[in-house]
């Protein structure tokens, strides 16, 4: 082995000019002399230490000179050459390290970091296995050059049309890496906060573990997953590889890894997660090789595959270079995948998962928002811990806001979180409210200039998102809230502060909510009532003075009362004559009202849609003193998709009603397309319930003809008042449902593919003198002769007072003439609908 002191050190010495270059030459000579004196391995080590010390002092001195002289490029060149020398020397000491070593180290790293995904939006310690819990995302790819201008947006200066790119839906994650589909080797994956971008990259990275050195369909020899939010000092991807992926005791050097990347450039994939999360000063840094901005703008690694993620407001930065990026948007989950995600996250109790899914079906806003993975995750966590969601919607949206904020501010105390979060909301709220109450119609998109403060902070935490749109020959950057209900929440946070600051201004804003838009403002008003008792009282007074649909205004008032949590406000509500509850929250608000209204209601009619998870609410309503003196309480009970003893639970619930009050109770059991049911169990429950209540009915929707016929036959002899068979092909099978009870008061056969021959059979199962009061034959196909024959037959039904013949393939005027001639006691109230 040649002695270190005998090496020709000057051949590797950088070309140094000025003071400092001489120092480095001296250092090399001293190192050589020391190595020659000591000799052998010891000489090598001593000389190497001497050399490293000298280089350090050289760099320090040159950096000082650089600050004085501004000779930046020469300084960088010197540093890179010195780096090369030190890498070479250290490699000789530690071992060379091969490309296969690099591949294996990366795989070993991913086995530690890419096998789990977060199970909580803010707690990093809670994770679950990605193989078990990953749900595919709904991805759509923009088609370059193909646009539509159908979407209009109202801005302060007027209405404009946006040029939006057409798109195709990617059918799987594999499509993202299929060049025949994506066309480009650079992909920009964008989406709002919490839409699954980072999780998708974990899934892609995880695939490299099982596929070894040939990940992603054999296209790439290296997949380098870089979390940009962790790049707090340098924008150099080479630095990030060593900081985030390679082991601390790796034998590989940056010089060696750079060489491997250069040699395999076209066989390497870079997964750059979160351009919107890297600090701007780091992103703009001029130091380092393979800087993030250089990769994005196609100045380096032009042959490598790049998949970069961002929220929409940073898209223009990514697209600002010369690289051609395929643009793919993540929309979160499809509704079906959202439901599957919920089931996976509530695995210990299938009923709990199905109950949450059913709850979402009953709440359109939450159902839409829950396609965003982070919202679904939060809903599952709350549902699992509390067995329900917060009773008041304001509490839930506050939790959403806190979770979004804390994802980007994990180290803040709870007090700091609320203070800083509300500061941002206070800045966004006035714009949110102005958009909702715009005199030209609500606005959900805004110009950046409309936000006087907090826009950047709002973008950073995901409270708003911005996107650049083509608009004719120019471009517009427009800002939106993640969902309309989020905008309404922020608007309410601002509106409820006005009574304290300027009550006249509050009343002016409230006056903009009238009969024409009151129902559209439901969530804004509910959030206001949930955040301020003072605002709740003023809003309920405002509604009490309003004219309009009495039942809808009453339903809204009940919701606002419940959201306020103020029982004394129950006196502000008009006492209802009829109450309709079609959603879970309607039942909650009704239960709350009945507990506090005085004196108890009398003579009111109640119509309620109920599912298994709402039976406790139904029990509370039945037990209320206000239910004792009412005219009718009719419940449509919908069977779930799970195999359970649901009807026995319903029977138990009915058992709480006093015997003398049962005559006013009505139950219609609804068997939908996906409901689980057993003919024997249904029949048994019906024969039990017929003696407990006044009205008993059956509804079957989109079931097979055999299921329908067999269930009706099994109920022969049961005191059935109501029968609805909808969207089932009963052509030629009407005679098979002839086991209809003489007690039947309502028969619905809509969308049953009935024709003239079936009309004759229908007449035979409704003999003269039958007490039927209501007949619905909508959406079938009859001739005028068949309608004439039917209406003549119906003359023999003395109690008939409601007939529906809509969409039966005939001119409405002809139907009207026949009905008025044969059933003159019925008058047309709407086209095809006739009432006594």
C-alpha positions in Angstrom: 0.0 0.0 0.0 1.4 3.4 -0.9 2.0 5.7 2.0 -0.4 8.6 2.3 2.5 11.0 2.3 3.6 9.8 -1.1 0.3 10.7 -2.8 0.2 13.5 -5.2 -2.2 15.7 -3.3 -2.0 18.7 -5.6 -3.8 17.0 -8.4 -7.0 17.0 -6.4 -6.5 20.5 -4.9 -9.2 23.0 -5.9 -8.1 25.9 -8.0 -8.1 28.5 -5.2 -7.6 32.1 -5.8 -6.9 34.8 -3.2 -6.3 34.3 0.4 -7.6 31.0 1.5 -6.4 29.0 -1.5 -2.9 29.2 -0.1 -4.1 28.0 3.3 -5.6 24.9 1.6 -2.4 24.1 -0.3 -0.5 24.3 3.0 -3.0 22.0 4.6 -2.5 19.4 1.9 1.3 19.6 2.3 1.1 19.3 6.1 -1.2 16.3 5.7 1.2 14.7 3.3 4.2 15.3 5.5 2.5 13.9 8.6 1.4 10.8 6.7 4.9 10.2 5.5 6.4 10.6 9.0 3.9 8.3 10.8 3.3 5.9 7.9 0.9 3.0 7.6 -2.7 3.0 8.8 -1.9 5.3 11.7 -0.4 7.8 9.3 -3.4 7.6 7.1 -5.8 8.4 9.9 -3.8 11.2 11.4 -3.3 12.8 7.9 -7.0 12.4 7.1 -8.0 14.2 10.4 -5.5 16.9 9.6 -6.9 17.3 6.1 -10.5 17.5 7.3 -9.6 20.1 9.9 -7.9 22.2 7.3 -10.7 21.9 4.9 -13.2 23.0 7.6 -11.0 26.1 8.3 -10.8 26.7 4.6 -14.6 26.6 4.1 -15.1 28.8 7.1 -12.7 31.4 5.8 -14.0 31.3 2.2 -17.6 31.7 3.5 -16.4 34.8 5.3 -14.8 36.1 2.1 -17.9 35.3 0.1 -20.0 37.5 2.3 -17.6 40.3 1.7 -17.0 39.9 -2.0 -20.2 38.3 -3.3 -18.3 35.7 -5.3 -21.0 33.1 -4.8 -20.6 30.9 -7.8 -16.8 30.4 -7.3 -17.5 29.6 -3.7 -20.1 27.0 -4.6 -17.7 25.4 -7.1 -14.9 25.2 -4.5 -17.3 23.7 -1.9 -18.5 21.0 -4.4 -14.9 20.1 -5.3 -13.9 19.9 -1.7 -17.0 17.7 -1.0 -15.9 15.4 -3.8 -12.4 15.1 -2.3 -13.7 14.4 1.3 -16.3 11.9 0.0 -13.5 10.0 -1.9 -11.3 9.9 1.1 -14.1 8.8 3.5 -15.2 6.2 1.1 -11.8 4.7 1.2 -12.0 4.5 4.9 -15.6 3.1 5.2 -16.1 1.0 2.1 -17.4 1.9 -1.3 -21.1 1.2 -1.1 -22.9 -0.2 -4.3 -26.1 0.7 -6.1 -27.6 -2.5 -4.6 -26.6 -1.3 -1.1 -28.6 1.9 -1.8 -31.6 -0.1 -3.0 -31.5 -2.3 0.0 -31.2 0.6 2.5 -34.2 2.3 0.9 -36.3 -0.8 1.2 -35.2 -1.3 4.8 -36.2 2.3 5.5 -39.6 1.9 3.9 -40.2 -1.2 6.0 -40.1 1.1 9.0 -41.8 4.2 7.6 -44.2 3.1 4.8 -46.2 0.3 6.4 -48.7 2.4 8.5 -50.9 5.5 8.0 -52.3 7.9 10.6 -55.4 6.7 12.5 -55.9 10.2 14.0 -55.8 13.6 12.3 -53.5 15.2 14.9 -52.0 12.4 17.1 -48.9 11.1 15.3 -48.6 8.1 17.7 -51.8 6.5 16.5 -51.3 4.5 13.3 -52.9 1.5 11.5 -51.5 -0.9 8.9 -51.8 0.5 5.3 -52.5 -2.9 3.8 -55.6 -3.3 6.0 -56.9 0.3 6.0 -56.0 1.9 2.6 -59.0 2.8 0.6 -58.5 3.8 -3.1 -59.0 7.5 -3.9 -61.3 8.9 -6.5 -58.9 10.4 -9.0 -59.5 12.4 -12.2 -57.0 13.4 -14.8 -57.3 16.7 -16.7 -57.2 16.4 -20.5 -54.8 19.0 -21.8 -56.3 21.4 -24.4 -59.9 20.3 -24.0 -62.0 22.8 -22.0 -65.6 23.7 -21.4 -67.0 27.1 -20.5 -70.2 26.0 -18.9 -69.5 27.0 -15.3 -70.4 30.5 -14.3 -69.2 32.4 -11.2 -70.6 35.6 -9.8 -67.9 38.1 -8.7 -68.3 41.7 -7.4 -68.0 43.0 -10.9 -70.5 40.5 -12.4 -70.8 37.0 -13.8 -67.9 35.4 -15.6 -67.5 32.0 -17.2 -64.6 29.7 -16.3 -62.7 27.6 -18.9 -62.4 24.3 -17.1 -60.4 21.3 -18.5 -62.3 18.2 -19.3 -61.2 15.1 -17.4 -61.1 11.3 -17.3 -61.6 9.2 -14.2 -58.6 7.0 -13.3 -60.0 3.5 -12.5 -57.2 2.5 -10.2 -53.9 3.5 -8.6 -52.1 1.6 -11.3 -53.5 4.0 -13.9 -51.5 6.8 -12.3 -48.3 5.0 -13.5 -49.6 3.9 -16.8 -48.0 6.2 -19.4 -50.6 5.3 -22.0 -53.1 6.9 -19.8 -51.2 9.6 -18.0 -48.9 10.5 -21.0 -46.2 12.3 -19.0 -43.4 11.4 -16.6 -44.2 14.3 -14.4 -47.5 14.2 -12.4 -49.0 16.9 -10.3 -51.5 15.4 -7.8 -53.6 18.1 -6.2 -56.5 18.3 -3.8 -57.8 20.1 -0.8 -56.7 19.6 2.8 -57.2 16.0 4.0 -58.1 14.5 0.7 -55.6 11.7 0.9 -52.6 12.9 -1.1 -50.0 11.9 1.5 -51.7 8.6 2.2 -51.6 7.7 -1.5 -47.8 8.3 -1.6 -47.4 6.1 1.4 -49.3 3.4 -0.5 -47.1 3.9 -3.6 -44.0 3.7 -1.4 -45.2 0.6 0.4 -45.5 -1.2 -2.9 -41.7 -0.9 -3.3 -41.2 -3.1 -0.3 -42.9 -6.1 -1.7 -41.7 -5.6 -5.3 -38.1 -5.3 -4.3 -35.7 -3.5 -6.6 -38.2 -3.4 -9.5 -41.1 -1.3 -8.0 -44.0 0.0 -9.9 -44.4 -2.4 -12.8 -40.6 -2.7 -13.2 -40.3 0.8 -14.5 -38.1 2.1 -11.7 -35.0 0.9 -9.9 -35.3 3.5 -7.2 -38.3 5.2 -5.7 -37.4 8.1 -3.5 -40.2 9.3 -1.2 -39.5 12.8 0.2 -41.7 14.5 2.7 -41.2 18.2 1.9 -42.6 19.4 5.2 -39.5 18.0 6.9 -37.2 20.1 4.7 -36.8 23.0 7.1 -33.2 23.9 6.3 -32.4 22.8 2.8 -34.3 22.3 -0.4 -31.7 19.8 -1.7 -33.3 16.5 -2.3 -29.9 14.8 -1.9 -29.8 16.1 1.7 -33.4 14.9 2.2 -32.4 11.4 1.1 -29.9 11.2 3.9 -32.1 12.9 6.4 -35.3 11.0 5.8 -34.4 7.7 4.1 -30.9 6.4 4.6 -29.6 5.0 7.9 -27.5 7.3 10.1 -24.6 4.8 9.9 -24.8 4.4 6.1 -21.6 3.7 4.3 -22.9 5.6 1.3 -21.9 9.2 0.7 -23.7 12.1 -1.0 -21.2 12.1 -3.7 -21.7 8.4 -4.3 -25.5 8.6 -4.2 -25.5 11.6 -6.6 -23.4 9.5 -9.0 -26.0 6.6 -8.8 -28.8 9.1 -9.4 -27.0 10.6 -12.4 -26.3 7.1 -13.8 -29.8 5.8 -13.4 -31.8 9.0 -13.9 -34.5 7.7 -16.2 -35.1 4.7 -13.9 -35.7 6.7 -10.8 -39.0 8.0 -9.4 -39.2 10.9 -7.0 -42.3 11.2 -4.8 -42.4 14.7 -3.5 -45.1 15.1 -0.9 -46.4 18.6 0.0 -45.1 21.5 -2.0 -47.5 23.7 0.0 -45.8 22.6 3.2 -42.2 23.4 2.6 -41.2 26.9 4.0 -41.0 29.4 1.2 -37.5 30.6 2.1 -36.3 27.0 2.0 -38.0 26.4 -1.4 -36.3 29.5 -2.8 -32.9 28.7 -1.4 -30.0 28.7 -3.9 -27.9 26.2 -2.1 -27.5 22.5 -2.8 -27.8 20.2 -5.8 -31.1 18.7 -7.0 -33.1 21.5 -5.4 -36.8 20.9 -5.3 -37.6 24.0 -7.4 -35.0 22.8 -10.0 -36.6 19.4 -10.2 -40.1 20.9 -10.6 -39.0 23.4 -13.2 -37.2 20.8 -15.2 -33.7 22.2 -14.7 -32.3 18.9 -13.3 -33.2 15.3 -13.5 -35.3 15.9 -16.6 -35.5 12.2 -17.4 -36.7 11.1 -13.9 -40.3 10.3 -13.0 -41.7 12.9 -10.6 -45.0 12.7 -8.7 -45.6 15.8 -6.6 -48.5 16.6 -4.4 -49.9 20.0 -3.3 -53.0 21.8 -2.3 -54.5 23.9 -5.2 -53.0 27.2 -4.2 -49.5 26.0 -5.1 -50.3 24.5 -8.4 -49.3 27.6 -10.4 -45.8 27.4 -8.8 -45.3 23.8 -9.8 -46.6 24.5 -13.3 -44.5 27.6 -13.7 -41.5 25.9 -15.2 -40.9 24.2 -18.6 -41.9 20.7 -17.4 -45.1 19.2 -18.8 -47.1 17.9 -15.8 -50.1 15.6 -16.0 -52.6 17.2 -13.6 -54.5 14.7 -11.5 -57.0 15.7 -8.8 -58.0 13.7 -5.8 -61.7 14.1 -4.9 -61.3 11.9 -1.8 -63.6 8.8 -1.7 -66.5 7.8 -3.8 -69.6 7.4 -1.7 -69.2 3.6 -1.8 -65.5 3.8 -0.7 -66.5 6.2 2.0 -68.9 3.7 3.4 -66.2 1.0 3.2 -63.7 3.2 5.0 -66.2 3.7 7.8 -66.7 -0.1 8.1 -62.9 -0.6 8.3 -62.5 2.0 11.0 -65.3 0.6 13.1 -64.5 -3.1 12.8 -65.4 -4.3 16.3 -69.1 -3.6 15.9 -70.6 -3.9 12.5 -73.8 -2.3 13.8 -71.9 0.8 14.8 -70.4 1.2 11.3 -73.8 0.7 9.6 -75.4 3.1 12.0 -72.9 5.9 11.1 -73.5 5.2 7.4 -77.2 5.4 7.9 -76.8 8.6 9.9 -74.9 10.2 7.0 -77.6 9.2 4.5 -79.9 11.3 6.6 -77.6 14.3 6.6 -76.8 15.6 3.1 -74.1 18.1 4.2 -72.1 15.6 6.3 -72.6 12.9 3.6 -71.0 15.1 1.0 -68.2 16.3 3.4 -67.4 12.7 4.5 -65.9 11.8 1.1 -62.9 13.8 2.3 -60.8 11.2 4.2 -59.9 13.4 7.1 -63.6 14.2 7.7 -64.5 10.5 7.6 -61.7 9.8 10.0 -62.9 12.4 12.4 -66.5 11.2 12.2 -65.4 7.6 12.9 -63.3 8.6 15.9 -66.1 10.7 17.4 -68.7 8.0 16.7 -66.5 5.2 18.2 -65.8 7.2 21.4 -69.3 8.6 21.9 -71.5 6.1 20.1 -72.9 9.1 18.2 -71.9 12.4 16.8 -72.3 15.6 18.9 -75.9 16.4 19.3 -75.4 19.9 18.0 -73.9 20.5 14.6 -72.0 23.6 15.8 -69.9 21.4 18.1 -69.0 19.1 15.3 -67.9 21.8 12.9 -65.8 23.4 15.7 -64.0 20.0 16.0 -63.5 19.9 12.2 -61.9 23.4 12.3 -59.7 22.5 15.3 -58.5 19.3 13.6 -57.6 21.1 10.4 -55.7 23.8 12.3 -53.8 21.4 14.5 -52.6 19.3 11.6 -50.3 22.2 10.7 -49.7 23.4 14.3 -49.1 20.3 16.3 -46.9 21.9 18.9 -49.3 24.6 20.0 -51.1 24.5 23.4 -54.9 24.2 23.3 -55.2 27.9 24.3 -52.9 29.0 21.5 -54.8 26.8 19.0 -58.2 28.5 19.8 -56.7 32.0 19.9 -54.8 31.7 16.6 -57.5 29.7 14.9 -60.2 32.2 15.7 -57.9 35.0 14.5 -57.9 33.4 11.1 -61.6 32.7 11.1 -62.3 36.3 12.1 -60.4 37.4 9.0 -62.2 35.0 6.7 -65.7 35.4 8.2 -66.7 38.7 6.7 -66.0 37.5 3.2 -67.9 34.2 3.9 -70.9 36.1 5.1 -70.9 38.6 2.2 -70.9 35.8 -0.3 -73.8 34.0 1.3 -75.9 37.2 1.5 -75.0 38.7 -1.9 -78.1 40.3 -3.3 -77.5 38.6 -6.7 -77.5 35.2 -5.2 -75.0 33.3 -2.9 -71.4 33.4 -3.9 -69.1 30.5 -3.2 -66.0 31.7 -5.1 -64.0 34.9 -4.4 -61.2 37.0 -5.6 -58.0 37.1 -3.6 -58.4 40.9 -3.2 -61.7 40.4 -1.3 -59.8 39.0 1.7 -58.2 41.9 3.6 -56.3 39.6 6.0 -55.5 36.0 6.9 -55.8 34.6 3.4 -52.3 33.1 3.5 -52.8 31.6 6.9 -56.2 30.3 5.9 -54.6 28.6 2.8 -51.9 27.1 5.0 -54.3 25.4 7.4 -56.8 24.4 4.7 -59.7 26.7 5.8 -59.7 28.0 2.2 -58.1 27.0 -1.1 -57.2 28.9 -4.2 -56.9 27.8 -7.8 -56.0 29.5 -11.0 -58.7 29.4 -13.8 -58.6 30.4 -17.4 -61.2 33.0 -18.1 -61.3 33.9 -21.8 -57.9 35.4 -22.8 -56.8 35.9 -19.2 -56.4 34.1 -15.9 -58.2 34.4 -12.5 -57.1 33.1 -9.1 -60.2 32.3 -7.2 -60.6 31.3 -3.6 -63.2 28.8 -2.2 -64.0 27.2 1.1 -63.6 23.4 1.3 -67.4 23.1 1.5 -70.4 25.4 1.6 -71.1 24.5 5.2 -67.6 25.4 6.2 -68.2 28.9 4.6 -71.5 29.0 6.6 -69.7 28.2 9.8 -67.1 30.9 9.4 -69.8 33.4 8.3 -71.7 32.6 11.5 -68.6 33.1 13.6 -68.5 36.6 12.3 -72.2 37.3 12.3 -72.7 36.4 16.0 -70.1 39.0 17.0 -72.1 41.9 15.5 -74.7 42.2 18.3 -72.0 43.1 20.8 -70.1 45.5 18.4 -73.0 46.9 16.3 -76.5 45.5 16.9 -77.9 47.6 14.1 -75.5 46.0 11.7 -76.6 42.6 12.9 -80.2 43.4 12.2 -79.3 44.8 8.8 -77.6 41.5 7.9 -80.6 39.5 9.3 -83.0 41.5 7.2 -81.3 40.1 4.1 -82.6 36.7 5.1 -86.3 36.6 4.1 -88.9 34.2 2.8 -87.1 33.7 -0.5 -83.8 32.5 1.0 -84.5 31.5 4.6 -84.4 27.8 4.0 -81.1 28.1 2.0 -79.6 29.8 5.1 -80.5 26.9 7.5 -76.9 26.1 8.4 -75.8 29.7 8.7 -78.6 30.3 11.2 -78.0 27.0 13.1 -74.3 27.8 13.5 -75.3 31.3 14.8 -77.7 29.8 17.3 -75.1 27.3 18.4 -72.5 30.0 19.0 -74.6 32.7 20.7 -77.7 32.7 22.9 -78.2 36.4 22.1 -78.1 35.8 18.4 -80.4 32.8 18.8 -83.1 34.9 20.5 -83.0 37.6 17.8 -83.1 35.0 15.0 -86.1 33.1 16.4 -87.9 36.4 16.8 -87.1 37.2 13.1 -88.5 33.8 12.0 -91.7 34.2 14.0 -92.6 37.4 12.1 -91.9 35.7 8.7 -94.6 34.5 6.3 -94.0 31.4 4.1 -94.3 27.6 4.2 -95.6 27.1 7.7 -94.3 23.5 8.1 -90.8 24.3 6.8 -90.5 27.4 8.9 -91.6 25.3 11.9 -89.1 22.6 11.2 -86.3 25.2 10.9 -87.4 26.9 14.1 -87.2 23.6 16.0 -83.7 23.0 14.7 -82.6 26.5 15.8 -84.1 26.0 19.2 -82.3 22.7 19.7 -79.0 24.2 18.5 -79.3 27.1 21.0 -79.8 24.7 23.9 -82.0 27.3 25.5 -85.3 25.9 26.8 -86.8 29.3 27.5 -86.8 30.1 23.8 -89.5 27.4 23.2 -92.1 30.1 23.8 -90.9 31.9 20.8 -92.1 29.1 18.5 -95.5 29.0 16.9 -97.4 26.0 18.2 -97.6 23.5 15.3 -100.6 21.8 13.9 -98.5 19.3 11.9 -94.8 18.2 12.3 -92.8 16.3 9.7 -89.5 14.7 10.7 -87.6 13.1 7.9 -84.1 13.3 9.4 -82.3 12.3 12.6 -81.8 15.9 13.5 -85.5 16.6 13.0 -86.3 13.9 15.6 -83.7 15.3 18.0 -85.1 18.8 17.8 -88.7 17.6 18.1 -87.8 15.6 21.3 -86.1 18.6 22.8 -89.1 20.9 22.0 -91.6 18.4 23.5 -89.6 18.3 26.7 -89.9 22.1 27.2 -93.0 23.3 25.5 -95.8 24.4 27.8 -98.6 23.7 27.9 -98.5 20.3 26.1 -99.5 20.2 22.4 -103.0 19.2 21.4 -104.5 18.1 18.1 -101.1 18.0 16.3 -100.4 15.4 13.5 -96.9 13.9 13.5 -95.2 12.2 10.5 -91.8 10.6 11.3 -89.2 8.5 9.4 -87.3 6.3 11.9 -84.5 3.8 11.7 -83.2 1.3 14.3 -80.6 3.8 15.8 -83.4 6.3 16.4 -85.7 4.0 18.4 -84.6 5.6 21.6 -85.5 9.0 20.3 -88.9 7.6 19.3 -89.3 6.2 22.8 -88.6 9.7 24.3 -91.1 11.3 21.9 -93.8 8.7 22.8 -93.3 9.3 26.5 -93.6 13.0 26.3 -96.7 14.6 27.9 -97.2 16.5 24.7 -98.1 13.3 22.8 -101.1 12.3 24.9 -103.7 14.5 23.2 -102.7 14.5 19.6 -104.6 13.4 16.5 -102.2 11.1 14.8 -98.6 9.9 15.1 -97.6 8.0 12.0 -94.1 6.4 11.8 -92.4 5.0 8.7 -89.9 2.5 10.1 -87.1 1.6 7.6 -85.4 -1.8 8.0 -81.6 -1.8 7.9 -79.3 -4.0 5.8 -78.2 -6.0 8.8 -79.7 -9.3 9.9 -81.3 -8.3 13.2 -84.3 -8.6 15.4 -85.3 -5.0 14.6 -89.0 -5.5 14.6 -89.0 -6.9 18.1 -87.2 -3.7 19.2 -89.9 -1.7 17.5 -92.5 -3.7 19.3 -90.8 -3.0 22.7 -90.7 0.7 21.8 -94.5 0.7 21.1 -95.0 -1.0 24.5 -94.2 2.3 26.3 -97.3 3.9 25.0 -100.3 3.8 27.3 -103.0 1.5 26.0 -105.6 4.2 25.8 -103.4 6.3 23.5 -102.5 3.5 21.0 -105.3 4.1 18.7 -103.7 7.3 17.3 -100.4 5.4 16.6 -99.5 4.3 13.1 -96.6 2.2 11.9 -95.6 1.5 8.2 -92.7 -0.9 8.0 -90.6 -0.1 4.9 -88.5 -2.8 3.2 -86.1 -1.0 0.8 -84.0 -2.5 -2.0 -81.1 -3.4 0.4 -83.0 -4.1 3.6 -82.6 -7.5 5.2 -85.9 -9.2 6.0 -87.4 -12.6 6.7 -90.9 -13.2 5.6 -91.7 -15.2 8.8 -90.3 -12.6 11.2 -92.1 -9.8 9.4 -95.4 -11.7 9.5 -95.0 -12.6 13.2 -94.4 -9.0 14.1 -97.3 -7.7 12.1 -99.7 -10.0 13.8 -98.4 -8.9 17.1 -98.5 -5.2 16.4 -101.9 -5.1 14.8 -103.4 -5.2 18.3 -101.1 -2.5 19.7 -101.7 0.3 17.3 -104.4 2.0 15.2 -102.7 1.9 11.7 -100.4 -0.8 10.4 -98.8 -0.7 7.0 -96.2 -2.4 4.7 -94.0 -0.7 2.1 -91.8 -2.7 -0.3 -89.5 -0.8 -2.7 -87.5 -2.4 -5.5 -88.0 -5.9 -4.3 -88.4 -8.9 -6.6 -92.0 -9.9 -7.6 -91.7 -13.2 -5.8 -90.6 -11.5 -2.5 -93.5 -9.1 -2.7 -96.1 -11.7 -3.6 -94.9 -14.2 -0.9 -94.8 -11.5 1.8 -98.3 -10.2 1.0 -99.6 -13.8 1.0 -98.0 -14.3 4.5 -100.0 -11.4 5.8 -103.4 -12.7 4.8 -105.8 -12.1 7.6 -103.7 -9.4 9.2 -105.5 -6.0 9.8 -103.4 -4.1 7.3 -104.4 -0.5 6.6 -101.6 0.6 4.2 -99.8 -1.3 1.4 -97.2 0.3 -0.9 -95.5 -1.8 -3.6 -93.2 0.5 -5.6 -90.7 0.0 -8.4 -91.4 -3.7 -8.7 -92.5 -5.5 -11.8 -96.0 -6.7 -11.0 -97.1 -7.0 -14.6 -99.3 -10.1 -14.7 -98.9 -10.6 -10.9 -101.6 -8.3 -9.6 -104.0 -11.2 -9.0 -101.3 -12.7 -6.8 -101.6 -9.9 -4.3 -105.4 -10.4 -4.0 -104.9 -11.3 -0.3 -105.4 -7.7 0.5 -107.3 -7.2 3.7 -110.7 -5.6 3.6 -109.3 -3.2 6.2 -106.9 -1.7 3.7 -107.3 2.1 3.4 -104.4 3.0 1.1 -102.9 1.1 -1.8 -99.8 2.4 -3.8 -98.7 0.6 -6.9 -96.4 3.1 -8.5 -93.8 2.1 -11.1 -95.0 -1.5 -11.2 -95.0 -1.8 -15.0 -98.7 -2.2 -15.0 -100.7 -2.1 -18.3 -104.4 -2.4 -19.3 -104.7 -6.1 -18.5 -103.4 -5.5 -15.0 -106.0 -2.7 -14.5 -108.7 -5.3 -14.9 -107.2 -7.6 -12.3 -106.9 -4.6 -10.0 -110.6 -4.0 -10.3 -111.2 -7.6 -9.2 -109.3 -7.3 -5.9 -111.1 -4.1 -4.9 -114.7 -5.2 -4.9 -117.6 -2.9 -4.8 -118.1 -1.5 -1.3 -114.4 -1.8 -0.4 -113.4 0.9 2.2 -110.2 2.0 0.2 -109.6 5.8 0.6 -106.3 6.3 -1.4 -105.1 4.7 -4.6 -101.8 5.6 -6.3 -101.1 4.3 -9.8 -98.4 6.7 -10.9 -95.7 5.9 -13.5 -97.5 3.0 -15.2 -98.8 2.8 -18.7 -102.6 2.7 -19.4 -104.9 3.5 -22.3 -107.7 5.9 -22.0 -110.2 3.0 -22.2 -108.5 1.4 -19.2 -108.6 4.6 -17.2 -112.3 5.0 -18.1 -113.0 1.4 -17.0 -111.1 1.9 -13.8 -112.8 5.1 -12.8 -116.2 3.6 -13.4 -115.3 0.7 -11.2 -114.0 3.0 -8.5 -117.5 4.6 -8.3 -118.3 1.5 -6.2 -115.8 2.5 -3.5 -117.7 5.0 -1.4 -114.8 6.2 0.8 -112.3 6.9 -2.0 -111.1 10.5 -1.6 -107.6 10.5 -3.2 -106.5 9.2 -6.6 -103.2 9.6 -8.4 -102.7 8.9 -12.1 -99.5 10.9 -12.9 -97.1 9.9 -15.8 -99.3 7.1 -17.1 -98.6 7.8 -20.8 -101.8 9.8 -21.5 -102.5 13.5 -22.1 -103.3 15.1 -18.8 -106.4 16.8 -20.2 -107.9 13.5 -21.3 -107.3 12.0 -17.8 -108.8 15.0 -16.1 -111.9 14.7 -18.3 -112.5 11.0 -17.6 -111.9 11.4 -13.8 -114.2 14.5 -13.5 -116.9 12.6 -15.5 -116.8 9.3 -13.5 -115.7 10.6 -10.1 -117.1 14.1 -9.9 -116.5 14.3 -6.1 -112.7 14.4 -6.8 -111.0 17.6 -7.9 -107.6 17.9 -9.6 -105.2 19.6 -7.1 -102.1 19.0 -9.2 -101.7 17.5 -12.7 -102.8 13.9 -12.4 -103.7 14.1 -8.7 -107.3 14.2 -7.6 -108.7 14.8 -4.1 -112.1 15.0 -2.5 
